[in-house]
Amino acid sequence: MSTEESALVKIALVSCGSEYAGVQPEFEEAAAKVNAKFIFPEIDVASIDTIGRDFGLEVASGDLRLMMARAKAVVEGIANADGVFITTCFRCAEGAIVRNEVRRYIHEHSKIPVISYSFTESTSAGTLLTRLEALTTIVRRRHLLTREVQTGLTAGIDSGSTTTKAVVMRDNKIIGKGWVPTTKVLESAEEAYSIALKEAGVSREEVQALGTTGYGRFLIGAHFKAQLIQEEITVNSKGAVYLADKQKGNATVIDIGGMDNKAISVQDGIPGMFTMGGICAGASGRFFEMISKRLGVDITELGALAVKGMHEHVSMNSYCIVFGTQSLVNSLARGATPEDVAAAACYSVVEQIYEQQLQEVDVKEPLILVGGSSLIAGVPKALGELLKIDVLVPENSHLIGAVGAALLASGFVEE
Amino acid sequence: MAKVFIYPINSLILADLVERFGHKPLTMMNQIREKVTSLSLDSPPLNITPEDPKLGLKYAAIEVPAGVRGRMALIGPLIEQTEAAIIVENPPTDFGCVGCNRTNELTKYLVRSKGVPVLEVEYPKSDDEARDFVNKIVAFLESLPKEKPEEDEKAKETESADKEDKE
């Protein structure tokens, strides 16, 4: 690891008082794990009274005004920060408005990477780790993230919660692919990698660099002695714009995985704002698995079924995996067709992504949909209908993490 | 001597006024002091533990934001002790940082509904208003009992015991 890669990253904490919610030790723990440290931007106390007018957003809470003043201090360079973590209480409406506007303000007025999060009293360091890891990766590996072409012979393994994917790439082309359900993390990775190597017709020894990502990245990264072990926000963003051939300019990446979803605003292949879902299984691959099982079809058939159906014919009161499934089962009992139920399931997933994640991310075209669920044809259709824009599903969209890892790992070939 | 709750809850000026007239101000500073100096806790800068929002449940329900409940874990016990209160509306930040407005709304409501004497004044905008502001607070503080009835009795008891000893 280079000196730059191991340097302490200073993250400005822009919050309305997360210290009072009992979560500060978790924040500190997550930051320490990625060699980062929170700093509190200094401000002039009198500015709290006028910041509402300066900022254009007048709010009642003094602490939210303090948050805006701290954001201004970051933008003006008074606080020397490498990244910004914006956070307010979950369930506070005024906090949500300020969080959103402060993030937009920093994004528009500086090049400092920003993440935002609404905390509860049970927020854990584990929940924050991937987010802070992504933030520090953007700071430390900006040079690596600008890589647009895969060179040499490299491989990538994405150890996801539901499936494990592997690819082998040579001279900017995928030459081998492996895809297996995740059972035991190491064994599944071994299997997927072996399949990809066999298809590519190369041996492990020939591979010049390997990258790992996904939930099991640390375990498999150590096992395979990977050159690159990186969280999925930065890796998938890179993989998405690479596969969609949209490396320059703005893009929005939506990644619907087995366990969680990510909505990422990307600029020249580098993530800017992003949100990660994952508390609720109602908007993930898991929900589709349950619905396929109930409809008695294989998950690969669900998409074709959904495209033929009309989601409006099914009344869904909730996209929760429990109550949503209940609504779908009730609809079937009242005579709804499996096609309509499949369409409603797809619509409910994208509706939740729209309501809970896209509100916090600037959606700019092209909208690139990736992850295993993007292969279910009803999902891009429903997303396109909801957002009224064309949704781009690149070829091999389900291999996004593995492709991104193989592409970024090629940076180590030259080094 | 009355225990006087002040709002803004960390106003040094109000705390000083209350003390000058022989009463005890109930302020956030003392609560925070306890939190930052408690041994065996190490979550700078405030040492609020995940247990505090749970303590705050006594004052605000589970659907209330965590930060409000964490703050109420500090402010709630003060309200329980409150015997009188001074609420200053629309103060600037340097009069006392005004904090989370959700917590402020709840705090003021709980104090008002406690049934203790409450003085509510607007923060002054001119010199005349400032004089009127201070006079109102002084008159309010002077109207509060200097000693509690039980303290009076205790004092009388001590007095008579002293007399008996002397005799």
Interface residues (C-beta under 8 A of the other chain):
Chain A: C16 G17 S18 E19 Y20 A21 G22 V23 Q24 P25 E28 F40 V45 A46 I48 D49 V59 A60 S61 G62 D63 L64 R65 L66 T88 C89 F90 R91 C92 E94 G95 F119 T120 E121 S122
Chain B: D42 S43 P44 P45 L46 I48 T49 P50 E51 D52 P53 K54 E63 V64 P65 A66 G67 V68 R69 G70 R71 L74 P92 T93 D94 C97 V98 G99 C100 N101 R102 N104
